[in-house]
Amino acid sequence: ALDYLTKALVVHERLGNIRNIMLAKYYLGGTLHDMNNNQAALPYLEEALRIASAQNMHSALPEGYGILADTYQALGNSAAAVQTLKSYTALKD
């Protein structure tokens, strides 16, 4: 899965498709998180959420913040996890 997602990201970046770049980064980060490779997942998730926020893709934000909070927690960064959970809760409600 990682190979296909990485190839898809390259194609979307070449095409300049912002929405699909965000989705590819989100799925790469989520997959890496599911594989307990949280250090590698972190930059993909952070960038995906940055893009989603900047492009007003609000439907992608709640679940993304939840996964990002879990990733921070797995890395031992409780302060960032709590702050991210606050964002997640605010968007979810």
C-alpha positions in Angstrom: 0.0 0.0 0.0 2.8 2.4 0.9 4.4 2.0 -2.6 1.1 2.8 -4.4 0.4 5.8 -2.1 3.9 7.2 -2.6 3.6 6.8 -6.4 0.2 8.5 -6.3 1.6 11.4 -4.3 4.3 11.9 -6.9 1.7 12.0 -9.7 -0.6 14.4 -7.9 2.3 16.7 -7.0 3.3 16.7 -10.7 -0.2 17.5 -11.7 -0.6 20.1 -9.0 -3.9 18.6 -7.7 -4.0 20.0 -4.2 -6.9 18.0 -3.0 -5.4 14.7 -4.0 -2.0 15.7 -2.6 -3.7 16.3 0.7 -5.5 12.9 0.5 -2.3 11.0 -0.5 -0.4 12.5 2.4 -3.3 11.8 4.8 -3.5 8.2 3.7 0.3 7.8 3.8 0.4 9.2 7.3 -2.6 7.1 8.4 -1.1 3.9 7.0 2.3 4.6 8.6 0.5 5.3 11.9 -1.3 2.0 11.7 2.0 0.3 11.1 3.3 1.9 14.3 5.8 4.0 12.3 4.7 7.2 13.9 7.9 9.2 13.4 7.5 8.7 9.6 3.7 9.3 9.8 4.0 12.7 11.6 5.1 14.9 8.7 2.6 13.5 6.3 -0.3 14.0 8.7 0.8 17.5 9.7 1.2 18.5 6.1 -2.2 17.0 5.1 -4.0 18.9 7.8 -2.1 22.1 6.9 -3.3 21.8 3.3 -6.8 20.8 4.3 -7.1 23.8 6.6 -5.5 26.3 4.1 -7.8 25.0 1.3 -11.0 25.0 3.5 -11.4 21.2 3.1 -13.0 21.0 6.5 -14.6 17.6 6.1 -11.0 16.1 6.2 -10.0 17.8 9.4 -11.9 16.0 12.3 -10.7 12.5 11.6 -7.2 13.8 10.6 -6.8 15.6 13.9 -7.8 12.4 15.8 -5.1 10.4 14.0 -2.6 13.1 14.5 -3.4 13.2 18.2 -2.9 9.4 18.4 0.4 9.8 16.6 1.7 12.5 19.0 0.7 10.4 21.9 2.5 7.3 20.5 5.6 9.5 20.2 5.3 10.6 23.8 4.4 14.2 23.0 1.4 14.4 25.4 1.2 18.3 25.2 0.8 18.2 21.4 -1.7 15.3 21.6 -3.8 17.3 24.1 -3.7 20.4 21.9 -4.6 18.4 18.8 -7.4 16.7 20.6 -8.9 20.1 21.5 -8.9 21.0 17.8 -10.5 17.6 17.0 -13.2 18.1 19.6 -14.0 21.6 18.5 -14.4 20.4 14.9 -16.3 17.3 15.7 -18.9 19.1 17.8 
